[in-house]
């Protein structure tokens, strides 16, 4: 394994993606738990507040929606590329909201192109 320097909202986005996968299939629980513990150890004072926040819940919901949209596209169910893009933009906006609320002294490294 390697460690990668990322902004906080990226890390919580990754955790919420793992949580979506865990909730869809319990075999993913070890990866989610390992990531959860890793983040909690780095942010002991902030972790519980973030993970129990409305912003994290919104990020989880946006990732669930994105996951389902991609699954639809893979199975050739009707979904437009614009609908998938809208899900991805919702996810990005949720990441920004989480970063702004809890880590406003840190900048976001991801930039969306229009």
N, C-alpha and C positions, 0 to 999 in steps of 0.2 A: 504494500500500500504506500501511497505517497500523500503528503499533505499539500494542499493548494491554497494559496492566499486569495480569499474572496471576500466581498462585502457581506455584512451580516444578513441582509435580506436574501442574498443568493443562498447562504447556508440554510436559512429557514425555509426557503423555497424547496431546496433539495430534500430537507427533512419532511416537508409536507408531501412531496412526490412519493417518497418512500412510505409515508403513512397511507396514502391513497392505494399504493400497491399492496401494502399489508392488509388493508381493509378489503381489498378485492381478492386477495389470496394469502392466507396465513403463512405460507412458506417464506414470505418476505419479511416477517417479523424480526428475525435476527439482524438483518441489515438496518432496519428502522431503529431498533433498540441500540445497536452499536453507534449509529449516528447521533441519536438522542443523547446518549451518555457522553459522547465526545463533545457535543455542543454545550451540554450542561456543565461539564468540567471547565470549559473555556469561559463561560458566562454564568458563573454560579449565582450572581446577584440579580441578573436580568432574565434568566431562562424561563422560570415559571410564569413570570408576568407576561412574557411574550407568548409562550405556548398556550396560555389561557385567555389570550386577548381576542377581541372581535376581529382584529387585523389578521391574526394567524388563521382564525376560522374562515375568514373570507379568502385567504390565500389557499387554504385546503380546498374549499369549495370551487375556486377557480381552476385548481389543478385537476380536481375530479371532473369538472366540465370539459377541460381540455383533453384529458385522458379518454373520456367517453367520445368526444368528437373525433379524435384520431382513430379510435377503435371502429367507429362508424365508417370512416373513410377506408380503413384497411379491409373491412368486410364488404365494401362496395355498396353500403347503404347510402341513401341519398343525403348528401351534405355538401355544401359548397366550400370552396377554398376560403371564401370570405367568412363563412361561419367559423371555420377552424382558426383563421386569423383573428377574428373577434375574441375567441376564447383565449388565444395567446396574449392579446393586448390586455384583456381583463386580468389575466395572471400577472402581467408586467405591472399594471397599475396597482394591484394588491401588494406586490413586492415593494413598490415605491411608498405606498401608504405605511407599510410595516416599518420600513427603514426610517421614514420621516418621524414616526411616532416614537420609536424606541432608540434609534441610533442616528439622530439628526446631526451629530458631530462628525459622522463618517459619510463619505461620498459613495454614491452608487457607481460602479464601474461599467455596468451595462448601459449601452445607448441603443435605443430603437431607431432604425432608419425608416423614414416615411416613404 
